[in-house]
Amino acid sequence: MKMERKLKMTIKSVEGQPADGVELYTGVATSDDVDRLMERMNIKGLMNLDDYLKNPILLFNHDPHTPIGVIEGVDITDNEIRVTFRFASTPKAQEIKRLVDEGVLRAMSIGFLSVKQRMENNVLIHDQWVWLETSIVSIPANPKAIIVRDLETEEIVKGTTPFMDWDLDMERSWDADESEKRWRKWCGIETNADLEDPEKRRKYRGRFFWWDGEGTTFGGYKLPFVDIVDGKPKAIWRGVVAAMAALLGARGGVDIPDEDRIKVYEHICRYYRKAGKEPPEFHKGIEFFKVLDEFLFNCKR
């Protein structure tokens, strides 16, 4: 029986959290698809997840001499393993990060030890296996092992911003206009011209759940939820709820491409789960009253 979608997110996490503002990436480390080597992983056969998470190294092309980052979370279904990861601050790691950001490097792979195998229809199936490491690679054995992709369309996700795992403030009120002023000041941004700077643009987009992939105008960013509190960025719970309400149609909704909505929804859901809250059901229609009621209730608190 396949796991429900809502159980897919953040099943296991590494102890400790990255520093505020560290950019996190997601990708498929492996899946149960038959790969180019005519091999297939039995996802249920993973034997050492807890031990793996004690040293979740991220390598480049499986080279143990080239650590480039660390895995921050592992999400498992019956069919695949997705990982959340961050890059180290070393020159080599930042070089690989730039290639990922530019879309040059797009693939992942795992290093493993096979414990129990069998042949079926000329395919070698690894029924029990030990996970050793995860790598960014130039050419993956498994064509589904791709960084930040929509597996249905196989297109690179541009409409969703990377998950930043900001600290979550459950009590602060949400004022989108005033928080925008504080955010621009924190980013050192005053006009659209400032968004031509790639580093300022990267910093600015951390406030939003969606951007247009170009990000050179303020109108290219939507669904804000982060404010500056005591000099530090924090996700504001009421901003998260407002973003979910807008996504699902409240107060006229938000104008983003239909194909981006489910990806943005899953991003917002990560903050719902961080808050210990059950996210509302995703839909594309205008039946948003449950979400709107929750939003209005929170505004009155």
Secondary structure, DSSP 8 states (H G I E B T S, - for coil): ----GGG-S-SEE-SS---TT---EEEEEEESS--TTSEEE-GGGB--HHHHTTS-EEEETTEEEEEEEEEEEEEE-SSEEEEEEEE-SSHHHHHHHHHHHTTS--EEEEEEEEEEEEEETTEEEEEEEEEEEEEEESS-SSTT-BBSEETTTTEE--SB-------EESS----HHHHHHHHHHHHT--SGGGGGSHHHHHHHGGGEEEE-SS--SGGGEEEE-EEEETTEEEEEHHHHHHHHHHHTTGGG-----HHHHHHHHHHHHHHHHHTT-------SSS--HHHHHHHHHHHH-
